[in-house]
Amino acid sequence: MFYLNDAPLPLTASTVAELADQQAWPLQGIAVSVNQQVVPRRHWSELVIKPHDRLHVFHIVAGG
Amino acid sequence: MLTIAHQTFQSRLFLGSGKFSSVDTMLRAAEASGCQMVTLALKRWQQGLGECDLVTPLLQLGVQILPNTAGARTAHEAVLAAELAREALGTSWIKLEIHPDARYLLPDPKATLEAAETLVQRGFIVLPYCSADPWHCLQLQEVGCAAVMPLGAPIGSNQGLQTRAMLEIIIDQLQVPVIVDAGIGRPSDAALALELGADAVLVNTAIASSASPVSMAMAFRHACLAGEQAFAAGLGQPGPALATSPLWQFLEPSS
């Protein structure tokens, strides 16, 4: 199990890139942190998601 | 012409993109305003919400995107938010805002200064939303912020330049650009800020919440041009009454 935006999920994707595909994350305007460290998109396919990892996914929205 | 961190801006009106009734209205208002910098925010992504690409149409307008750190309650969160924004958008520009006070939305000066110093060291171009405190603004300049963004009044309040006296001191003392941000409610507030010598203004609520945001954006555009030109032309100083027409040799017979 790992956490995505604080919600527990079963660990079915091995890397962040796989998770992005599974969840259909938008192709741009997205940023991911794993355990409070930002993970650039170019590293998504290398970064293995481990049990108890806390991932947060953000996207760009309107705001002042 | 305004220069912030080696980037020049013809327009002294910057736009906040929040609170518009639709993305289309926001984009049309941005275009009508003539602004060259627009803020955006970060939010946790949720599956199934549907996506709207804000960035592409804004870039097509030729504006500088300025992501903000709204939602951050501490310096640590703000630094993380800035890194996420840089990753999401590919820009090092960041509007640093830390306002844990949920009622008045006033910025935390200690956390803002701490985060500003860290972000400057990490190569960000930092534009901090801050209190209209002249000493605090000098400290933000000292740690390397590219501008300061003191508030006129609480965010979204439309109360105008409640901090006018402090803004005048800040404008007098700072070398980096001074962008009045928050509380501007009317085009005349924006004109006043620029007449006082502020380098730019950032407006969101006053435009987005107007009954006609596109018309209001245009009104702000004109107001900012007026304020900028008035400051450059040289404003008359308040003083005693002085006639502007001759008051003699009209009704009296000439001798």
Contacts between the chains, C-beta under 8 A, distances in Angstrom:
chain1	res1	chain2	res2	distance
A	5	B	44	5.0
A	5	B	45	7.4
A	5	B	46	7.6
A	23	B	47	5.7
A	24	B	47	7.5
A	25	B	45	6.8
A	26	B	45	7.6
A	26	B	51	4.7
A	28	B	53	7.1
A	28	B	55	6.9
A	29	B	53	6.9
A	29	B	54	7.5
A	29	B	55	5.6
A	29	B	88	5.4
A	29	B	89	7.1
A	30	B	45	6.7
A	30	B	88	5.9
A	31	B	42	7.3
A	31	B	83	8.0
A	31	B	84	4.0
A	31	B	85	7.1
A	31	B	87	4.1
A	31	B	88	3.9
A	32	B	87	7.8
A	33	B	80	6.7
A	33	B	84	6.3
A	36	B	80	6.3
A	38	B	80	7.2
A	38	B	83	4.5
A	38	B	84	5.7
A	38	B	87	5.3
A	40	B	87	5.8
A	41	B	87	7.4
A	56	B	44	6.7
A	57	B	44	6.9
A	57	B	45	4.5
A	58	B	42	4.6
A	58	B	43	6.5
A	58	B	44	5.9
A	58	B	45	6.0
A	58	B	84	5.3
A	58	B	88	6.7
A	59	B	42	7.3
A	59	B	43	6.4
A	59	B	45	4.3
A	59	B	51	7.5
A	59	B	88	7.1
A	60	B	40	5.3
A	60	B	41	7.4
A	60	B	42	6.5
A	60	B	54	6.3
A	60	B	55	6.2
A	60	B	67	7.0
A	60	B	85	7.8
A	60	B	88	5.4
A	60	B	89	6.4
A	61	B	40	6.9
A	61	B	41	5.3
A	61	B	42	7.1
A	61	B	43	4.5
A	61	B	54	7.3
A	62	B	17	4.2
A	62	B	18	5.2
A	62	B	19	7.9
A	62	B	20	6.7
A	62	B	23	7.0
A	62	B	26	6.2
A	62	B	40	6.5
A	62	B	41	6.8
A	62	B	54	6.2
A	63	B	16	7.2
A	63	B	17	6.4
A	63	B	18	4.4
A	63	B	39	6.4
A	63	B	40	6.1
A	63	B	41	2.5
A	63	B	42	8.0
A	63	B	43	7.9
A	63	B	68	6.0
A	63	B	70	5.6
A	64	B	16	2.8
A	64	B	17	6.9
A	64	B	18	4.2
A	64	B	19	7.2
A	64	B	39	5.6
A	64	B	41	7.7
A	64	B	68	7.3
A	64	B	70	7.6
A	64	B	155	7.1
A	64	B	202	7.6
A	64	B	204	3.5
A	64	B	205	7.2
